[in-house]
Every structure is written in C-alpha cells, then in structure tokens.
Amino acid sequence: MQIRTIYRVDLKMDTECEIIRSEIADVRQIVYNECWLEGERRGCAVDVHDGVVQERVADIILKCAGAVLRGKYAGLERTKPSI
C-alpha cells in the first residue's frame, strides 16, 4: 500500500513539473514584454533583474496570467482573465 501511495505522489509531481516546464516560455515572454515596457518608460534598457520588472511580472502572474497558463497546460478550458 505504501508503495502505491508514493507512486501516486510521484506521478502527480511529474505532471505538475511538466506543467511548470511548459509555462516557462510564456513566463519568459511576459518578462521580455515587461522589460521592454519599462525601458520605454525610462528611455533606456532595463535588466530582467530590475525590481520594478520583477514586481510587475509577479503581479501579472498572480492576478491573471497564472490561472490562464495553468488552464492552458493542464488541458482545462482556457478562460479570459479579469483584470
């Protein structure tokens, strides 16, 4: 019984890891877009490690994009985020 329980946990973790790996490209695009936007605001290039960029990316993912990405890669119906 214990081996089956461990197997189920490992299977779930593998699925979650695959979803996270799939989301990386989308998150990278969000970071790129926010760097570009902040660069436009400041009139100069902005690094991905800039605090303003990181905070904005976190806000985007936590508020709306995270649910869309999870739905997209988990095979669920994609929903339009409400901002």
C-alpha positions in Angstrom: 0.0 0.0 0.0 2.7 2.5 0.9 4.5 2.0 -2.4 1.3 2.8 -4.3 0.8 6.0 -2.3 4.3 7.1 -3.0 3.8 6.3 -6.7 0.7 8.4 -6.9 2.5 11.3 -5.3 5.4 10.9 -7.7 3.0 10.8 -10.7 1.3 13.9 -9.5 4.6 15.7 -9.1 5.7 14.6 -12.5 2.6 16.1 -14.0 3.0 19.3 -12.1 6.6 19.6 -13.1 5.7 19.1 -16.8 3.1 21.9 -16.5 5.7 24.2 -14.9 8.2 23.4 -17.6 5.6 24.2 -20.3 4.9 27.6 -18.7 8.5 28.7 -18.8 8.3 30.0 -22.4 5.2 32.0 -21.6 6.7 33.5 -18.4 9.9 34.4 -20.3 7.7 36.3 -22.9 6.0 38.2 -20.0 9.4 39.1 -18.6 10.6 40.3 -22.0 7.5 42.4 -22.5 7.7 44.0 -19.1 11.4 44.8 -19.7 10.6 46.4 -23.0 7.7 48.4 -21.5 9.8 49.6 -18.5 12.6 50.5 -20.9 10.1 52.6 -22.9 9.0 54.4 -19.7 12.6 55.1 -18.6 14.0 55.7 -22.1 16.8 53.2 -21.6 17.4 49.4 -21.5 16.1 47.6 -18.3 17.6 44.4 -16.9 15.3 41.4 -16.2 16.5 41.6 -12.5 15.2 45.1 -12.1 12.9 45.3 -9.1 10.1 47.1 -11.0 10.1 44.5 -13.7 10.1 41.6 -11.2 7.3 43.1 -9.2 5.2 43.7 -12.3 5.8 40.2 -13.6 4.8 38.7 -10.3 1.6 40.9 -10.2 0.7 39.7 -13.8 1.2 36.1 -13.0 -0.5 36.2 -9.6 -3.5 38.2 -10.8 -4.5 36.7 -14.1 -1.9 35.0 -16.3 -1.2 32.2 -13.8 -4.7 30.9 -14.0 -4.7 31.1 -17.8 -1.3 29.3 -18.0 -2.4 26.6 -15.6 -5.6 26.0 -17.5 -3.8 26.0 -20.9 -1.2 23.4 -19.9 -3.5 21.3 -17.6 -5.8 20.7 -20.5 -8.6 22.8 -18.9 -10.7 25.2 -20.8 -8.8 28.5 -21.3 -10.6 31.4 -19.6 -10.2 35.1 -20.2 -8.6 36.7 -17.1 -10.4 39.5 -15.4 -8.1 42.4 -14.5 
